[in-house]
Amino acid sequence: MVHGYSLLHVVASLLIIGLSGATKKEAVKNNSGVKPAGQCGTWVKEGDGGQFTSPNYPSKYPPEVECVYIIEAPPRLCIDLFFDERYSIEPSWECKFDNIEVRDGPFGFSPIIGRYCGQTIPPFIRSSGRYLWIKFVSDGELEAIGFLANYNFTAGRKQHSVSTV
């Protein structure tokens, strides 16, 4: 405990402060209630679930962005994550350029679930606990419309497949 705060709360606060900003000063359209000016990504904590998008969705996302979204479920619940059918991210071998990376936990070093790109919608993902860490990255070339991700909370067990498109 650090002055009444748990280490997780301190780290979470630092993560929120340090979220990477988009190169364009546009707010991310999501229903998290947080629309940080000049930033993409957010800590998403809605009681009933919701959605978030890549910057500018459904228009093309900007080049050279890195957005981190952290979803937090209520205690004792897991997260179900699924992507809308209007999904398009620059395809590349092993998704080395533009991609979405999903991790099972609240950190960039949490176990990886998958890295996704192209026009194939990522599979349904269920977390093993109450956090998912999602990073969207675009390089300097070939932008697409990006993604709309929906999430909700469930008491169910972990159910996802690790895959790279």
Secondary structure, 3 states (H helix, E strand, C coil): CECCECHHHHHHHHHHHCCCCCCCCCCCCECCCCCCCCCCEEEECCCCCEEEECCCCCCCCCCCCEEEEEEECCCCCEEEEEECCCCEECCCHHHCCCEEEEECCCCCCCCEEEEECECCCCCCEECCCCEEEEEEECCCCCCCCECEEEEEEECCCCCCCCEEC
